[in-house]
Amino acid sequence: MSFGHPPIGDPGGVNPAGVPAPGQAPGSPTPPTGAVPEYGLPPPASAPGTSVRRPRAFWYAIGAVLIAIGVIASVTLFVVALSQLTARAPGDENTFGNNESTTVHIDAGASKTIYVTNRTFSRSMSCTVANASGGVNPDLSPYSGQLTLNNWRALFTVSAQDSGDYRVSCSGPVSDARFGVGEHSSASEIAYPFIGAAAGAPLFIAGFVVLVVTVVRRSRGARL
């Protein structure tokens, strides 16, 4: 019975360092014991679509709500601002005809506007304002700018120093002209209704963007 070492190159034995195993070319590196060499195998691919998250359907509702709030806000602010502006036009109690007059009360430091119907407007029209109690007459000046409210065109601005009643009379070349005294409004205030309408635009735009982004991302996620 022999107890010698197994022959060199024996598959069942352990080869000394530097001695190639059977079938291994001399000079090639010897793989470590128990290791299984892998040659040319690509890394495992990740599952398609795992990095894309589809937004939930409730984002459609969020976009629609933002659009609705934006539209409602714009319409509401436009109507409110327009109503406040047109309410400054002359009332029936302070209107009068050509070569006639009316009496209005003006607080100290306040202003009123004399209007004429838009179709009978003429640049040659004239008006006078006198203190009914014989006090200081108010300042009367041509209206700065152009303003038309409810078919009434601004003609003159009246500014009173003292509180009291004032008699306003007007005349012009148009015999059927109608005049009226209303609250003072600057020409720039005509833009207030449109500014109010634009106030809801950011919400409308935000809602539209939410809808577009949701549609695009959900369609991409469905294709992956």
Backbone hydrogen bonds in HBPLUS format (Angstrom, degrees):
<---DONOR---> <-ACCEPTOR-->    atom                        ^
c    i                          cat <-CA-CA->   ^        H-A-AA   ^      H-
h    n   atom  resd res      DA  || num        DHA   H-A  angle D-A-AA Bond
n    s   type  num  typ     dist DA aas  dist angle  dist       angle   num
A0010-ASP N   A0007-PRO O   3.06 MM   3  5.60 142.6  2.20 140.1 137.3     1
A0013-GLY N   A0010-ASP O   3.11 MM   3  5.36 157.0  2.17 109.6 116.7     2
A0019-VAL N   A0016-PRO O   3.12 MM   3  5.66 162.9  2.15 135.4 136.4     3
A0024-GLN N   A0021-ALA O   3.03 MM   3  5.47 157.9  2.08 138.5 137.6     4
A0028-SER N   A0025-ALA O   3.28 MM   3  5.88 165.9  2.30 136.2 137.4     5
A0035-ALA N   A0032-PRO O   3.12 MM   3  5.60 165.6  2.14 131.2 133.6     6
A0050-THR N   A0047-ALA O   3.43 MM   3  6.02 155.8  2.50 138.0 135.8     7
A0052-VAL N   A0049-GLY O   3.43 MM   3  5.49 166.0  2.45 105.7 109.8     8
A0059-TRP N   A0056-ARG O   3.26 MM   3  6.13 169.0  2.27 120.3 123.6     9
A0060-TYR N   A0057-ALA O   3.00 MM   3  5.74 155.1  2.06 119.3 125.7    10
A0061-ALA N   A0058-PHE O   3.05 MM   3  5.17 118.5  2.44  96.9 111.0    11
A0062-ILE N   A0058-PHE O   3.10 MM   4  6.53 151.4  2.19 144.6 152.7    12
A0063-GLY N   A0059-TRP O   3.00 MM   4  6.17 165.0  2.02 147.5 150.6    13
A0064-ALA N   A0060-TYR O   2.97 MM   4  6.21 159.9  2.01 149.2 155.0    14
A0065-VAL N   A0061-ALA O   2.89 MM   4  6.07 155.7  1.95 148.6 155.1    15
A0066-LEU N   A0062-ILE O   3.04 MM   4  6.27 161.9  2.07 152.0 156.2    16
A0067-ILE N   A0063-GLY O   3.08 MM   4  6.31 159.9  2.12 148.3 153.5    17
A0068-ALA N   A0064-ALA O   2.96 MM   4  6.18 160.9  2.00 148.1 153.5    18
A0069-ILE N   A0065-VAL O   2.90 MM   4  6.11 164.7  1.93 155.2 158.9    19
A0070-GLY N   A0066-LEU O   2.96 MM   4  6.11 159.0  2.00 146.7 152.7    20
A0071-VAL N   A0067-ILE O   2.97 MM   4  6.22 159.6  2.02 152.4 157.2    21
A0072-ILE N   A0068-ALA O   2.94 MM   4  6.13 168.9  1.95 154.1 157.4    22
A0073-ALA N   A0069-ILE O   2.86 MM   4  5.95 162.8  1.89 150.4 155.6    23
A0074-SER N   A0070-GLY O   3.02 MM   4  6.12 159.8  2.06 144.1 149.7    24
A0075-VAL N   A0071-VAL O   2.99 MM   4  6.20 170.0  2.00 155.3 157.7    25
A0076-THR N   A0072-ILE O   2.92 MM   4  5.98 164.6  1.94 150.3 155.3    26
A0077-LEU N   A0073-ALA O   2.97 MM   4  6.02 171.6  1.98 151.2 153.9    27
A0078-PHE N   A0074-SER O   3.01 MM   4  6.05 154.0  2.08 144.1 151.8    28
A0079-VAL N   A0075-VAL O   2.99 MM   4  6.16 165.8  2.01 151.8 155.1    29
A0080-VAL N   A0076-THR O   2.94 MM   4  6.13 166.2  1.96 155.4 159.4    30
A0081-ALA N   A0077-LEU O   3.00 MM   4  6.01 168.3  2.02 145.1 148.8    31
A0082-LEU N   A0078-PHE O   2.95 MM   4  6.04 157.8  2.00 147.1 154.0    32
A0083-SER N   A0079-VAL O   2.88 MM   4  5.98 154.1  1.95 146.1 153.3    33
A0084-GLN N   A0080-VAL O   3.00 MM   4  6.23 160.5  2.03 151.7 156.5    34
A0085-LEU N   A0081-ALA O   3.07 MM   4  6.22 148.1  2.17 140.2 148.9    35
A0086-THR N   A0082-LEU O   2.93 MM   4  6.12 171.1  1.93 154.8 156.8    36
A0087-ALA N   A0083-SER O   3.03 MM   4  6.02 136.6  2.22 140.1 150.8    37
A0088-ARG N   A0085-LEU O   3.17 MM   3  5.74 162.9  2.20 113.5 118.8    38
A0089-ALA N   A0086-THR O   3.16 MM   3  5.61 167.7  2.17 114.3 117.3    39
A0183-GLU N   A0088-ARG O   2.96 MM  95  4.71 123.3  2.29 126.6 140.1    40
A0094-ASN N   A0091-GLY O   3.11 MM   3  5.60 156.8  2.16 114.3 121.1    41
A0181-VAL N   A0094-ASN O   3.06 MM  87  5.65 145.8  2.18 144.2 154.2    42
A0096-PHE N   A0179-PHE O   2.85 MM  83  5.32 155.8  1.91 140.3 145.3    43
A0179-PHE N   A0096-PHE O   2.74 MM  83  5.32 171.3  1.74 171.2 172.1    44
A0100-GLU N   A0097-GLY O   3.11 MM   3  5.32 140.4  2.27 134.7 128.9    45
A0099-ASN N   A0170-CYS O   2.85 MM  71  5.61 142.6  1.99 142.5 154.0    46
A0102-THR N   A0168-VAL O   2.84 MM  66  5.39 145.9  1.96 146.9 158.1    47
A0168-VAL N   A0102-THR O   2.75 MM  66  5.39 171.7  1.76 171.8 172.5    48
A0104-VAL N   A0166-TYR O   2.88 MM  62  5.44 158.1  1.93 155.6 157.5    49
A0166-TYR N   A0104-VAL O   2.74 MM  62  5.44 164.9  1.77 160.4 164.8    50
A0106-ILE N   A0164-GLY O   2.95 MM  58  5.76 164.2  1.97 170.7 170.7    51
A0164-GLY N   A0106-ILE O   3.08 MM  58  5.76 154.4  2.15 148.9 156.7    52
A0110-ALA N   A0107-ASP O   3.08 MM   3  5.35 162.3  2.11 127.6 129.0    53
A0109-GLY N   A0160-ALA O   2.86 MM  51  5.57 146.0  1.97 138.8 148.7    54
A0160-ALA N   A0110-ALA O   3.10 MM  50  5.97 158.9  2.15 171.5 178.0    55
A0112-LYS N   A0158-VAL O   2.78 MM  46  5.08 151.8  1.86 144.8 154.5    56
A0158-VAL N   A0112-LYS O   2.81 MM  46  5.08 173.6  1.81 149.6 151.8    57
A0113-THR N   A0182-GLY O   2.93 MM  69  5.38 172.6  1.93 149.6 151.3    58
A0182-GLY N   A0113-THR O   2.88 MM  69  5.38 168.0  1.90 160.8 162.8    59
A0114-ILE N   A0156-PHE O   2.83 MM  42  5.01 161.7  1.86 139.8 146.1    60
A0155-LEU N   A0114-ILE O   2.71 MM  41  5.49 152.9  1.78 162.1 163.4    61
A0156-PHE N   A0114-ILE O   3.19 MM  42  5.01 154.3  2.26 130.1 137.2    62
A0115-TYR N   A0180-GLY O   2.67 MM  65  5.11 172.0  1.67 161.1 163.9    63
A0180-GLY N   A0115-TYR O   2.99 MM  65  5.11 147.4  2.10 136.2 135.1    64
A0116-VAL N   A0153-ARG O   2.97 MM  37  5.38 147.5  2.08 140.3 149.6    65
A0153-ARG N   A0116-VAL O   2.79 MM  37  5.38 171.1  1.80 158.6 156.8    66
A0117-THR N   A0178-ARG O   3.00 MM  61  5.72 151.2  2.08 158.9 165.4    67
A0120-THR N   A0117-THR O   3.06 MM   3  5.57 143.8  2.19 112.4 122.6    68
A0118-ASN N   A0151-ASN O   2.93 MM  33  5.42 163.7  1.96 149.6 148.0    69
A0121-PHE N   A0118-ASN O   3.41 MM   3  5.32 166.7  2.43 105.4 106.2    70
A0125-MET N   A0122-SER O   3.26 MM   3  5.74 161.6  2.29 117.3 117.7    71
A0126-SER N   A0171-SER O   2.98 MM  45  5.65 165.3  2.00 163.3 168.1    72
A0171-SER N   A0126-SER O   2.93 MM  45  5.65 156.2  1.99 163.1 168.7    73
A0128-THR N   A0169-SER O   2.85 MM  41  5.50 156.4  1.91 158.5 165.2    74
A0169-SER N   A0128-THR O   3.03 MM  41  5.50 163.6  2.05 158.1 162.6    75
A0130-ALA N   A0167-ARG O   3.00 MM  37  5.30 157.3  2.06 143.5 150.3    76
A0167-ARG N   A0130-ALA O   2.82 MM  37  5.30 159.2  1.86 161.6 162.4    77
A0134-GLY N   A0131-ASN O   3.08 MM   3  5.29 165.5  2.10 112.8 116.0    78
A0132-ALA N   A0165-ASP O   2.93 MM  33  5.63 161.6  1.96 142.9 146.9    79
A0139-ASP N   A0159-SER O   2.84 MM  20  5.10 153.4  1.91 158.6 151.4    80
A0159-SER N   A0139-ASP O   2.95 MM  20  5.10 160.7  1.98 144.6 150.8    81
A0141-SER N   A0157-THR O   3.07 MM  16  5.37 158.8  2.12 148.7 155.4    82
A0157-THR N   A0141-SER O   2.75 MM  16  5.37 164.5  1.77 165.5 171.0    83
A0143-TYR N   A0155-LEU O   3.11 MM  12  5.40 168.4  2.13 123.5 120.9    84
A0154-ALA N   A0147-LEU O   2.90 MM   7  5.54 167.5  1.91 164.3 167.9    85
A0149-LEU N   A0152-TRP O   2.74 MM   3  5.03 152.7  1.81 148.9 150.7    86
A0152-TRP N   A0149-LEU O   2.73 MM   3  5.03 150.1  1.82 113.5 124.0    87
A0177-ALA N   A0174-VAL O   3.24 MM   3  5.48 158.7  2.29 115.9 115.7    88
A0189-GLU N   A0186-SER O   3.09 MM   3  5.55 149.6  2.18 110.1 118.5    89
A0190-ILE N   A0187-ALA O   3.34 MM   3  5.97 168.2  2.36 114.3 117.8    90
A0191-ALA N   A0188-SER O   3.13 MM   3  5.98 168.8  2.14 121.2 124.7    91
A0192-TYR N   A0189-GLU O   3.11 MM   3  5.35 160.5  2.15 108.5 114.5    92
A0194-PHE N   A0191-ALA O   3.11 MM   3  5.42 120.4  2.48 106.2 120.5    93
A0195-ILE N   A0191-ALA O   2.97 MM   4  6.24 149.3  2.06 154.1 164.0    94
A0196-GLY N   A0192-TYR O   2.92 MM   4  6.16 157.9  1.97 153.7 159.5    95
A0197-ALA N   A0193-PRO O   2.97 MM   4  6.24 148.8  2.07 139.2 147.8    96
A0198-ALA N   A0194-PHE O   3.01 MM   4  6.22 146.1  2.13 139.3 147.6    97
A0199-ALA N   A0196-GLY O   3.16 MM   3  5.19 144.5  2.29  97.5 107.8    98
A0201-ALA N   A0198-ALA O   3.08 MM   3  5.21 157.9  2.13 106.4 113.4    99
A0204-PHE N   A0200-GLY O   3.22 MM   4  6.49 159.7  2.26 151.3 157.4   100
A0205-ILE N   A0201-ALA O   2.87 MM   4  6.09 165.6  1.89 162.5 165.7   101
A0206-ALA N   A0202-PRO O   2.90 MM   4  6.04 159.8  1.94 146.4 152.4   102
A0207-GLY N   A0203-LEU O   2.98 MM   4  6.15 160.9  2.02 148.1 152.8   103
A0208-PHE N   A0204-PHE O   3.02 MM   4  6.26 153.7  2.09 146.4 153.8   104
A0209-VAL N   A0205-ILE O   2.92 MM   4  6.18 158.6  1.97 153.0 158.4   105
A0210-VAL N   A0206-ALA O   3.00 MM   4  6.24 158.8  2.05 149.2 154.9   106
A0211-LEU N   A0207-GLY O   3.11 MM   4  6.35 158.2  2.16 146.3 151.3   107
A0212-VAL N   A0208-PHE O   3.04 MM   4  6.30 163.9  2.06 151.7 155.7   108
A0213-VAL N   A0209-VAL O   2.93 MM   4  6.07 174.1  1.94 158.4 160.1   109
A0214-THR N   A0210-VAL O   3.00 MM   4  6.04 158.5  2.04 144.9 151.4   110
A0215-VAL N   A0211-LEU O   2.98 MM   4  6.16 162.6  2.01 151.1 155.5   111
A0216-VAL N   A0212-VAL O   2.98 MM   4  6.18 167.3  1.99 155.9 159.1   112
A0217-ARG N   A0213-VAL O   2.97 MM   4  6.06 172.8  1.97 154.3 156.4   113
A0218-ARG N   A0214-THR O   2.99 MM   4  5.95 158.3  2.04 146.2 152.5   114
A0219-SER N   A0215-VAL O   3.04 MM   4  6.10 153.2  2.12 143.2 150.4   115
A0220-ARG N   A0216-VAL O   3.02 MM   4  6.26 154.0  2.09 147.7 154.8   116
A0221-GLY N   A0217-ARG O   2.99 MM   4  6.09 160.1  2.03 143.1 148.9   117
A0222-ALA N   A0218-ARG O   3.06 MM   4  6.19 142.2  2.20 138.5 147.7   118
A0223-ARG N   A0220-ARG O   3.15 MM   3  5.32 133.2  2.38  99.9 112.0   119
